[in-house]
Amino acid sequence: MGGIAVVGLLTLLFTGCAPTPDGAREELERRADTLNTAAQDVLLAMDAAGLQGASAAGRVEYCGGSLKPGLAYSAGASATVGEDLAGAIDTMTEELQSLGWRHEGEIGDDRMSARFTRDDVTIDVKAGGAVIGGKTYGEDEMQVGITHADACVRVPDGVHDTDFADLEKKILPRA
């Protein structure tokens, strides 16, 4: 393997960013479209489960460290579940599987959860709120994180997350 190839491989391994600075905008837009579609699947599943106040949004964040800065697009969703957390997750599991998502099992923390994958996208569903300082918050809420497997995209020097603010928006259900 040539010296330049080794340096390129080591850069990718140590920074976690895909080496695409020239096409960063196009790559982030492609990933945003992919994750927004996944978020629409989540909104459909939340609707099938009868969850109230479901909403989803996308965001752009820094990644990759200071030596090789990058940006990553991710999406999230939330809804009020009520008392039947297990029933809501079961219904969402059925709906997401019908849309082509593979159920991978639980995430592994103390809350009710489920993980789904399709291609390079992961959907993590958690229900039952969070405990902070011994107090439970959002006991009747469900939170969903939607991520791309290779999330970090290398960006040119001088590019900031604010340059991609147009990608950060509320994700609407399919019409």
HUTAFEN-V735952 format. One record per residue. N is the residue number from 1. PHI is phi in whole degrees, 0 to 359 (none if undefined). NEAR is the number of other ideal C-beta (glycine too) atoms within 8 Angstrom. Layout:
{{N;PHI;NEAR} {N;PHI;NEAR}}
This chain:
{{1;none;4} {2;291;5} {3;302;5} {4;294;6} {5;296;8} {6;297;9} {7;300;8} {8;298;9} {9;295;9} {10;297;8} {11;300;10} {12;297;11} {13;294;6} {14;275;7} {15;257;13} {16;77;8} {17;255;13} {18;291;10} {19;282;8} {20;230;9} {21;298;8} {22;289;5} {23;247;7} {24;300;14} {25;299;7} {26;298;7} {27;293;11} {28;294;14} {29;296;9} {30;297;8} {31;293;12} {32;298;11} {33;300;8} {34;297;11} {35;288;16} {36;295;11} {37;296;8} {38;297;13} {39;296;15} {40;295;13} {41;297;12} {42;298;15} {43;298;14} {44;298;12} {45;294;13} {46;295;13} {47;295;10} {48;299;10} {49;277;11} {50;72;7} {51;282;12} {52;267;7} {53;66;7} {54;294;11} {55;212;8} {56;217;14} {57;208;11} {58;247;15} {59;213;9} {60;246;12} {61;225;8} {62;288;8} {63;204;11} {64;87;11} {65;86;7} {66;282;3} {67;286;5} {68;227;10} {69;294;13} {70;213;15} {71;230;16} {72;231;12} {73;256;15} {74;221;13} {75;226;15} {76;211;12} {77;215;16} {78;208;10} {79;197;12} {80;273;9} {81;263;12} {82;97;7} {83;273;5} {84;265;7} {85;298;12} {86;296;7} {87;297;8} {88;296;15} {89;293;14} {90;298;8} {91;294;12} {92;297;15} {93;300;11} {94;300;9} {95;293;12} {96;296;14} {97;296;11} {98;293;6} {99;265;9} {100;97;5} {101;273;11} {102;265;7} {103;281;10} {104;263;7} {105;109;5} {106;275;7} {107;284;8} {108;115;4} {109;262;6} {110;284;2} {111;270;9} {112;295;10} {113;204;13} {114;203;14} {115;237;13} {116;231;14} {117;224;10} {118;204;8} {119;54;4} {120;259;6} {121;246;13} {122;239;9} {123;246;15} {124;250;12} {125;248;13} {126;230;13} {127;230;13} {128;106;8} {129;75;10} {130;221;7} {131;256;8} {132;232;6} {133;61;4} {134;81;4} {135;249;6} {136;269;7} {137;242;8} {138;66;8} {139;303;7} {140;256;9} {141;247;12} {142;240;15} {143;239;11} {144;230;13} {145;249;10} {146;233;15} {147;226;10} {148;261;12} {149;302;7} {150;246;6} {151;290;11} {152;280;13} {153;247;14} {154;296;14} {155;240;9} {156;296;7} {157;305;4} {158;88;4} {159;269;9} {160;236;5} {161;299;9} {162;294;5} {163;291;6} {164;242;12} {165;302;8} {166;295;5} {167;279;11} {168;276;9} {169;199;7} {170;291;6} {171;260;12} {172;270;6} {173;297;7} {174;296;6} {175;282;3}}
